[in-house]
Amino acid sequence: MKIHQSTTPRTGEGAAGSTARNTSAATPAPASAAAPAGGLTMSPLSAQVRDIGSSLVGEADNDIDSAKVEEIRQAIAEGRLKMDSSRIADGLLATLRELAQGASR
């Protein structure tokens, strides 16, 4: 992370145009824009990828049982949640074995 500016600011001719370009580049175009600033257009494939990504994000929200999450949070806060470390270790080892068998094929 830079703490100080390592380049000197531009002055004179062209400095205002540079600032205008930097300002527009810092503001992202809305996702629904058909032709973003600069005359660029989105290909049909990239639009399809964007749509698929959006639908996957929406589907992931349905996979979470909010009531169960809240119940677990409450149990942790109250100290009622018991962890069986040997069961967790066994599960991790089983996963590692499965991954090792898949990699050796």
C-alpha positions, 0 to 999 in steps of 0.5 A, a space after each residue: 500500500 502506497 502512503 505517499 504519491 510517487 508521481 507528480 501531478 500533471 500541469 498545463 495542457 492535457 491535465 484537465 483531460 486526464 482528470 476527466 478520463 480518470 473521473 469517468 473511469 472511477 465511476 463504473 457503468 451500470 450493469 444494464 447499460 447496453 453500450 458503456 462509455 468509450 463505445 464498447 459493447 458487450 458480446 452476447 457471450 459475456 451478457 449470457 455469462 453475466 445473466 448466469 452469474 446473477 441467477 446463481 447468486 439468487 439460487 444460492 440465497 435459497 440454500 441457506 436455512 436462516 432459522 437454522 443459522 440463527 439457532 446455531 448462533 444463539 447456541 454458540 452465544 449461550 455456550 450450548 453448542 458442543 463440538 466433537 473434535 474427533 468427529 471433525 478430525 475424522 471428517 477432515 481425514 475422510 475428505 483428504 482421502 477422497 481428494 487423494 484418490 481423485 488426484 491419483 486417477 
